[in-house]
Amino acid sequence: MKRDGFSYDQFTFGSILKGIAWINDLNVGKQVHSMIIKMGYEWNVFSASALLDMYSKCKRIQDAYLVFECIPQPNSVSWNALITGYAQIGDRETAFFLFHRMERHGTGPDDVTFSSLLTLLDDPKFYKVTMQIHAKMIKCGRLIDTAARNATITSYSECGSIEDSQKVFDDEDGIRDLVTWNSMLAAYVVHDYKVLCS
């Protein structure tokens, strides 16, 4: 590309970093980070979002956070990449802190935000939080998305409410895919196992 006379831009870096995150090559990611700084794209929301996503997927969440803090106007992609990164390492407190900060910032949560947060609600003590997230999803019109619905089914199940899982599953507005069916089947298996063991 460079030999053919084309210069890099924020979208080029976004594509490159997506591939680096997929192969999980932190060394190459750091080299691209250096190029981004050298070319003055470290403040660009597109390249910075891709950069923090790469660091998150390479399990360098502190580096991702530092990149995020340098973005002047983070968008939903930036917020979601960071929240998902913290959710993947199981840091519930920071993920929810960022979620509330995202809302105060004026950026609305989407399916990715809700799905990431729901993966952290896996105990009966989080039942009320699951209900609050579910209510917020309904208010935002996000429960139609299959990934968010599947995460809600699983979260209710892991919080001990097979009835709520079934209600989400039976919602006529949603589309059921293979994961939806598997989420509901797994919910009944977990529920029946807990009943047998109690």
Disulfide bonds with the S-S distance in Angstrom:
none
